[in-house]
Structure formats: structure tokens, C-alpha cells
Amino acid sequence: MRALLIGRRIILQLKGDPRFLVISIAAPCLIIYLMKVLFDTLANPFLNLNRFIIPMAGFIVFFVTFILSAIAVTRERSHQTLTRMFVNGFRRVEIIFGYLIGYISLATIQTLFIFFETIWLFQLQISTIKKIEYILIIWLLAIISIALGILISTLAQNEGQVFPFIPLIILPSIFFSGLLVKVKLLPNWAQILSKTIPFTYAYNGITGLMNDQLNEYWQNLGFLFVYGICLLVLSSLTLREFD
């Protein structure tokens, strides 16, 4: 119940910071537009760019949500908000789930805006059922991004310490998820690393759905769910009461 109180406070904070909300929505939407410009420039009958469109939309959700949640939660620590919650008797699990509940609302809005902008700009013809399935896996990826951001924030004392983690999370997600090169073509160590990257499962699920392989889709959706639970547990264990 007290996790809901924290979630409500986060939502009220977001509503009270319209600039942050606008940037959170406008920035990824601008990136999608720039991606459209790039793809139009690269248009080639021998190059199939369609297979990148929805996976890239999912990646942009993952990227933006991770950065925003990591910085926002770290700011809570630097402003001593976390310390005050511990002093008032909040448990680690309540704090972690409270932050998750609060930022899910923003992640949901981002997911919907980015997905439907992608559909509109690229004029994709997708059935309603498939749209729901795409949104579900991208939304789950966004939630995992929040959990990952919370985990990173437990390792940082201020916003500046978050930035070194960004390339460590984002670049392997591009290189080793299968987005650019098939995972089976990578060295053995990189194939093992790819299994620790949440975007790998999102990419496999999205491509499975694109190829009408529903078993592949649901299997990777399940992997993402388990991954998210593990991140939340790990965040609860690493969250410090005092710096």
C-alpha cells in the first residue's frame, strides 16, 4: 500500500514538471522523425529497411526511458528524498515498487506516442491484434528500462555518476542484440553477453511477431517478464539507506 503512496507522489511530481514531460515525449518523437529522414535517404530496392523500423522504435523507448528514470531516481538520492523515506520507515521493496509504479505512467505514454508515430510516419499496415502485441512487448521493455534505471541509480550518488553507465548499457544493446548482426555470427563470449541484454529478447520477440512466429514472440515476452523481476529483486538488494 505504501508503494502506492510513493507512486502517487512521483506522478504528482511529473505533473508538476511540464517541461520534463514535454522533453520526455518530444525527444523520442523527434528521434523517430530523424530515423524516418535517414531511412528515406537510404532507400534502396536491394536493402530491406522495414525489418529495422519497429525494432528501432522499441530501442528508442528503451534508451530514453532508461536514461530518464536513472537520472530522476538518482536526483531523489542527491536531494536526500530516499534517506527521508528510509527514516520514515519505508522498506526497500516498497520504495522500488513505488518508483516503478510512478514512472510506468510516463513509460506508457512514451510507448504509445512512439509506436503510433512510427506507424504513421512509415505508413505501416499492421492489424489491430498485431499492434496490441507490438505495444505489449515494447511497453514491457519500457518497464524493464525503468527497473534498469532504478538499479543503476542505486550505484550512483549523483546524476553525473549515471552517465558512465549509459554507453555500457546502450552500446552493447545495439551491437549484440541481433539488431545489426545476427547473434549466432558473433564470437562465443558476445553470444553469452547478448543473453544478459534485455533488448535481445525484445528484438527476438518483435522479429518473431513480424515473421508470424507467435511461439517466438510469447517465449521472449516471458523472458522479458522474468528479466524484469530479477532486476527489481536486485535493485531491492542493492538500494542503500545512506551514502
C-alpha positions in Angstrom: 0.0 0.0 0.0 2.8 2.4 0.9 4.4 1.7 -2.5 1.2 3.3 -4.0 1.9 6.4 -1.9 5.3 6.7 -3.4 4.0 6.1 -6.9 1.3 8.8 -6.4 4.0 11.3 -5.3 6.1 10.5 -8.4 3.1 11.0 -10.6 2.3 14.4 -9.0 5.9 15.4 -9.4 5.8 14.6 -13.1 2.5 16.5 -13.5 4.1 19.5 -11.7 7.1 19.5 -14.1 5.6 20.1 -17.6 9.0 20.9 -19.1 10.3 17.4 -18.1 7.1 15.8 -19.5 7.4 17.7 -22.8 11.0 16.7 -23.2 10.3 13.1 -22.3 7.7 12.9 -25.1 9.2 15.3 -27.7 12.7 14.0 -27.7 11.9 10.4 -28.7 9.3 11.6 -31.2 12.0 13.8 -32.8 14.4 10.8 -32.9 11.7 8.8 -34.7 11.3 11.6 -37.3 15.1 11.8 -37.8 15.1 8.0 -38.3 12.4 8.4 -41.0 14.6 11.0 -42.8 17.6 8.7 -42.6 15.6 5.7 -43.9 14.2 7.8 -46.8 17.7 8.8 -47.7 19.0 5.2 -47.6 16.0 3.9 -49.7 17.3 1.1 -51.9 15.4 -1.7 -53.6 18.2 -4.1 -52.6 18.1 -3.0 -49.0 15.2 -4.1 -46.8 15.0 -1.4 -44.1 11.5 -2.4 -43.0 12.9 -5.0 -40.6 14.6 -2.2 -38.6 11.6 0.1 -38.2 9.7 -1.4 -35.2 12.8 -2.8 -33.5 14.3 0.7 -33.7 11.1 2.2 -32.2 11.4 -0.3 -29.3 15.1 0.6 -28.9 14.3 4.3 -28.7 11.8 3.6 -26.0 14.4 1.5 -24.1 17.1 4.2 -24.5 15.0 7.2 -23.5 13.2 5.5 -20.6 16.4 4.1 -19.1 18.2 7.5 -19.1 15.3 9.5 -17.7 14.4 7.0 -15.0 18.1 6.6 -13.9 18.7 10.3 -13.7 15.3 11.0 -12.0 15.8 8.4 -9.3 19.4 9.4 -8.7 18.2 13.0 -8.2 15.9 11.7 -5.5 19.0 10.3 -3.7 21.1 13.5 -4.2 18.1 15.5 -2.7 18.0 13.2 0.3 14.5 12.1 -0.6 15.5 8.4 -0.3 17.1 9.0 3.1 13.9 10.6 4.4 11.8 7.7 3.2 14.0 5.2 5.0 13.9 7.4 8.1 10.1 7.3 7.9 10.1 3.5 7.9 9.6 2.7 4.2 11.1 -0.6 3.2 13.4 -1.2 0.2 10.8 -3.2 -1.7 8.1 -0.5 -1.1 10.5 2.2 -2.4 11.5 0.2 -5.5 7.9 -0.7 -6.5 6.8 2.8 -5.7 9.2 4.3 -8.2 8.2 1.6 -10.7 4.5 2.5 -10.3 5.2 6.2 -10.6 7.3 6.0 -13.8 5.1 3.4 -15.5 2.6 6.1 -16.4 5.3 8.1 -18.2 6.7 4.9 -19.9 3.2 4.0 -21.1 2.7 7.5 -22.7 6.1 7.3 -24.4 5.4 3.8 -25.7 2.1 4.8 -27.3 3.4 8.1 -28.8 6.5 6.5 -30.3 4.7 3.4 -31.6 1.8 5.3 -33.3 4.1 8.0 -34.6 6.2 5.2 -36.2 3.1 3.6 -37.7 2.0 7.0 -39.1 5.4 8.2 -40.5 6.4 4.9 -42.1 2.8 4.2 -43.2 2.9 0.6 -41.8 -0.1 -1.6 -42.5 -0.5 -3.7 -39.3 -3.6 -5.4 -38.0 -5.1 -4.3 -34.7 -4.1 -7.5 -32.9 -0.5 -7.2 -34.0 -0.5 -3.5 -32.9 -1.5 -4.6 -29.4 1.1 -7.3 -29.4 3.8 -4.9 -30.5 2.8 -2.4 -27.9 2.8 -5.1 -25.2 6.4 -6.1 -25.8 7.6 -2.5 -26.2 5.7 -1.5 -23.1 7.3 -4.4 -21.1 10.7 -3.3 -22.4 10.0 0.2 -21.2 9.2 -1.1 -17.7 12.4 -3.1 -17.7 14.2 0.1 -18.7 12.7 1.8 -15.6 13.9 -1.2 -13.4 17.3 -1.0 -15.0 17.4 2.8 -14.4 16.5 2.2 -10.8 19.2 -0.4 -10.4 21.9 1.9 -11.9 20.7 4.7 -9.6 21.5 2.5 -6.6 25.1 2.5 -7.7 25.3 6.3 -8.3 25.3 9.1 -5.7 24.6 11.9 -8.2 23.4 12.5 -11.7 27.0 12.8 -13.0 27.8 9.3 -12.0 25.0 7.9 -14.1 26.5 9.0 -17.4 29.4 6.4 -17.5 26.8 3.7 -17.2 24.9 4.9 -20.3 27.3 3.6 -23.0 27.9 0.4 -21.0 24.1 -0.3 -21.3 23.2 1.2 -24.6 26.1 0.3 -27.0 26.0 -3.5 -26.2 22.3 -3.3 -26.8 22.9 -2.1 -30.3 25.9 -4.3 -31.1 25.0 -7.6 -29.6 21.2 -7.9 -29.6 20.9 -9.1 -33.2 19.7 -5.7 -34.5 22.8 -5.1 -36.6 24.3 -8.6 -36.8 22.8 -12.0 -36.1 23.7 -13.2 -32.7 24.8 -16.6 -34.0 27.5 -14.9 -36.1 29.1 -13.2 -33.0 32.0 -14.7 -31.0 31.0 -17.1 -28.2 31.7 -14.5 -25.5 29.5 -12.0 -27.3 26.7 -14.5 -27.7 26.8 -15.1 -24.0 26.8 -11.4 -23.3 23.8 -11.0 -25.6 21.7 -13.2 -23.3 22.2 -10.6 -20.5 20.8 -7.8 -22.6 17.0 -7.1 -22.3 16.8 -5.6 -25.8 17.9 -9.0 -27.2 14.7 -10.6 -26.0 12.6 -7.6 -27.2 14.2 -7.7 -30.6 13.7 -11.5 -30.9 10.1 -11.1 -29.8 9.4 -8.3 -32.3 11.0 -10.1 -35.2 9.2 -13.3 -34.3 5.9 -11.3 -34.5 7.0 -9.8 -37.8 7.5 -13.3 -39.2 4.3 -14.6 -37.7 6.2 -16.8 -35.2 3.9 -16.4 -32.2 5.8 -19.0 -30.1 9.0 -17.0 -30.5 7.0 -13.9 -29.5 5.5 -15.3 -26.4 8.7 -17.0 -25.3 10.7 -13.8 -25.4 7.9 -11.9 -23.8 8.2 -14.4 -20.9 12.0 -14.0 -20.8 11.5 -10.2 -20.5 9.0 -10.6 -17.7 11.5 -12.8 -15.7 14.3 -10.4 -16.5 12.2 -7.5 -15.1 11.5 -9.4 -11.9 15.2 -10.2 -11.4 16.1 -6.6 -11.9 13.6 -5.5 -9.3 14.9 -8.0 -6.8 18.5 -7.0 -7.4 17.5 -3.3 -7.1 15.9 -4.1 -3.7 19.0 -5.8 -2.5 21.4 -3.0 -3.6 19.4 0.0 -2.6 21.3 1.8 0.2 19.7 3.5 3.1 22.6 6.0 3.5 25.5 7.0 1.3 
